[in-house]
Amino acid sequence: MALFSYVPAPDLSYLTRTIKPTDFCVSLLTIIIIVFILIIKMLRKERKHSVKRDAIFRALTGTNVHPGAQWVYDRLKPDMPDLSLSTVYRNLRLFQEEGRALCVGVVQGEERFDGIIEPHPHFVCSKCGAVMDLPRDTAETLCAGLEKLFTAAEPSIDFRRTVFYGLCGECQRAPGGGDQGPA
């Protein structure tokens, strides 16, 4: 019995065949197309469909209370027991980054969001924290004079957020309604 058996040399003849220029171009073109598709997907930040994300977006756009994450969480939790508050925060931030939601600002320690992305003014009650949409022409009338001032000074305005603060009608009618400040 031999300790070493004879192993035939592998057939390497395929290495010596000539590669046609068309084969090389087709392969290179295929690689370029795949890379291009991957880059487009990365730029679009395509995400998998998510039932939770859809529900959070519907909750945001289906109300005019300008909710915070806790409000959305409280509304969805009974129907989605595995929903976490961090998922709601993460998705609200994602909607904002994608331009599908706006941050109204921090009201009574909680960041509040708006599903209406067209520019419009808001009113924030200094007592109860209610956030309300105001008609767009309210701010436009008030800001018309400011725009003339800015035009004369020649700055370039990229963004404007108009928020009015005061007491809502309900807080004004409540006992001690004239007292401003967080409840």
Residue pairs with C-beta under 8 A, 6 or more apart in sequence:
45 98
47 53
52 76
52 80
52 83
52 87
52 91
53 91
53 94
55 76
55 79
55 80
56 72
56 76
56 87
56 88
56 91
56 92
56 95
57 91
57 95
57 100
57 115
59 67
59 72
59 75
59 76
60 67
60 72
60 92
60 95
60 101
60 113
60 115
61 115
61 116
62 115
63 115
64 132
64 133
65 71
65 130
65 131
66 104
66 107
66 112
66 113
66 114
66 122
66 131
66 132
66 133
67 75
67 112
67 113
68 107
68 110
68 111
68 112
68 113
69 85
69 88
69 89
69 92
69 110
69 111
70 85
70 110
72 88
72 92
73 83
73 85
73 88
76 83
76 88
77 83
92 101
92 111
92 113
95 101
95 113
96 102
96 103
96 113
99 117
100 115
100 117
101 113
101 114
101 115
101 117
102 113
102 114
102 116
102 117
103 111
103 112
103 113
103 114
104 112
104 113
104 114
104 122
104 124
104 131
104 163
105 111
105 112
105 124
105 161
105 163
106 112
107 124
107 129
107 131
108 129
108 182
112 131
114 122
114 131
114 133
116 133
119 136
119 160
120 133
120 134
120 135
120 136
120 139
121 133
121 134
121 135
121 136
121 138
121 139
121 162
121 163
121 164
122 131
122 132
122 133
122 134
122 162
122 163
122 164
123 131
123 132
123 134
123 163
123 164
123 165
123 166
123 168
124 130
124 131
124 132
124 163
124 164
124 165
125 131
125 132
125 165
125 166
125 167
125 168
125 171
126 165
126 166
126 167
126 180
126 181
126 182
127 167
127 168
127 171
127 179
127 180
127 181
127 182
127 183
128 168
128 170
128 171
128 183
129 182
129 183
130 168
130 170
132 168
134 164
139 162
142 162
143 160
143 162
150 157
166 180
167 177
167 178
167 180
171 177
172 178
